[in-house]
């Protein structure tokens, strides 16, 4: 959801990220934008910190998966990330629509 709400230019910075360092720089840029109170001007809009961190994890996963795919010595390694959905936990103030058991279906699958 966070990605769709970013400006097209900001979305492209995530698409263009090719290294772990690129992702680290994106996350540092977000922190700086929060500190300077320039989120909207820099294409971040207003997001929950979790949303941005999840976008970073997804981007990092894409980069690491591509690196593994190109390394023939690691053909048996699979890297991925998932979103279990809106789960009723302490983090969501127990407002999630899924139970914790239902939330485990995605990562276990």
N, C-alpha and C positions, 0 to 999 in steps of 0.2 A: 504494500500500500504506500509506503514511504516513497518508493521509486517513482510511482505514477504521479505523485504530487510534487516531485522536484521539477525545476525548470528543465526544458529540453537540453540546455547547455550543461546543467549539472548532471542530468542523466548520462550524457555523453562521456563525462569524466569517469563515471563508473564503467561504462562500456569499454572505454579506452584503457582501463587499468590492465596491465600485463604482468606485474610483479607484486610480490608481497609488500615491497617498499612503496609502490604506487598506492596500495590500499592504506598503508600506514599514513601516508601523506594526506589522503582524502579524509581519514578520521581526524588527523591533527588539524586539518583545515576546518572541519566542522567544529571542533573544540574552540578554535580561535574565533570562528564566527559567532559562537555562543557568547564568548567572553567580550567580543566587540559589539555584540547586539546587532549584527548585520546579517542575520540568517536569510531574510527575504531578499535583500539586495544581492546576496551571493547564490541565490537559487535553491536554498535549502528549505524555504518555507518554515512553518512551525511544526516540529515533530517531537514526539516523545523520544527520549534518548534511546530507548529500546529499539524503536523503529530504525534509527540510523545504524545502531550497532548490528542489527540483523541484516541490514543491507550490506554492511561491511563484511559480515560473515559469509553471506551468499557470494559476494564478489571474490572474496579470498578463496572460497571453496572452488569456484569456477577456475581460478588461476592454478590452484594446486592440482585439481583434477587434470587440467591440460598438461601440466608438467609431468604428472605420473603417466599419462597416456603416451607421452613421447619417450618414456624410459622403458625399454623392453625388459629390463631386469625386474620391473615391478608390475608385470602384467596381472598378477593375482591380487593387487591392491585396488580397492574401490574407495573413493572418497566422495562423500556427499553430505548435504545438510538438508534439513526438513523443517517444516513448520507444522506443529501438531494442531494448530488452530487455537481458538479462544477457549482455553481450559480454565476451569474454576480452581484457582490456586491463590495463595497469599498474594502473589504478584498482581493478580487481576482483581484483588479484593473479593474473590469468590463470586465474580459476576460472569465468568465464562459460561458458555453454553454447553461445554463438554466436561464430563467428569475426568479426573486424572487417568482412570483406566482407559477411557475412550481416547484421551490424548496420547497414550502410549502406542496406539495402533500404528500410526504413521512411522515413527522411528523403528519400531520392531519389524514392520513390514519390509 
